[in-house]
Amino acid sequence: MSPGGGTNLKPITVMKKYLRKKKHLRFIRLYLSDLQWDTINTIVAASATEWTEATTQHLINNGDLIRKYERRRRWLRF
């Protein structure tokens, strides 16, 4: 512990944590983009062919994942 009461982290450790967080944010952003495009493509394909229960379940699952990763992205901003 440092005299000021905070932890005494080395600059390299802080930089590694920062880079890891940025890498995770990039992964989440790309994954969200893939989920959104998958949802759009599924809707277009289902409207052109037929809308099944499996299609509905797939869209519900995509929506849940989008909500989960949007929430995670919001938390990582801090």
Helices and strands as residue ranges (DSSP letters): H 11-48, H 53-76
